[in-house]
Amino acid sequence: LSSPRPKQPVAFQYILCYDSTVIDNMVYALKNTDLKLNLEDPNSNIVEKNVYDKNGEFLGTFGMEIVSDENENQVARMSLPGNKTAFSGTTTVKVYWYAASINYQFYAKIAKNSSGKAYISSVYDESYFVIPPVVVSSDKLEIIQKTETSSSPAQARYTLNLSTYVGGSTKLWIFVKAAEGYFWTGGN
């Protein structure tokens, strides 16, 4: 007497055989997930969300974290009256998508110019890991808009061009935007 085989998570099903709906679900999930960090909240250093497809199946974890590096001993914030803080100096942000079959991330350095507008000074350390049958045919990390304006935020994006051994291709991307005291992230 054998017990019924447990249902595999969607991401694991994807590893075993290519199913274009899984990638479509990731695109849909990233497109419909926006995460925002309020830089006036001193406890707002990370925002993370488990992401599910339309059927409620777990796809992966999407997030953004304010980090420090060897040049910055702490997050660049200044104290204001009433225990509030404001974004100042340069802050390094890590944006990531972790799933069983596709993982990718990048870092962005964001600062304020003399006019008080956020700008992205650099993007770097992009990395990805995918499990066949998906392959990355190319990837691109770019600053879409260097400086915040009155009508649009500063923005950087990391794009993976994915293809499979059995045919088909798509793009997945994650971004960071900065404006008006907030950093936020999302995807396509």
HELIX and SHEET records of a PDB file:
HELIX    1   1 VAL A   10  LEU A   16  1                                   7    
HELIX    2   2 SER A   20  LYS A   31  1                                  12    
SHEET    1   A 5 LEU A  35  ASN A  38  0                                        
SHEET    2   A 5 TYR A 182  GLY A 187 -1                                        
SHEET    3   A 5 SER A 169  ALA A 179 -1                                        
SHEET    4   A 5 ALA A 154  THR A 164 -1                                        
SHEET    5   A 5 VAL A 134  GLN A 145 -1                                        
SHEET    1   B 5 ILE A  46  TYR A  52  0                                        
SHEET    2   B 5 PHE A  58  VAL A  67 -1                                        
SHEET    3   B 5 THR A  90  ALA A  99 -1                                        
SHEET    4   B 5 ILE A 102  LYS A 112 -1                                        
SHEET    5   B 5 ALA A 118  VAL A 130 -1                                        
SHEET    1   C 2 ARG A  77  LEU A  80  0                                        
SHEET    2   C 2 LYS A  84  PHE A  87 -1                                        
END                                                                             
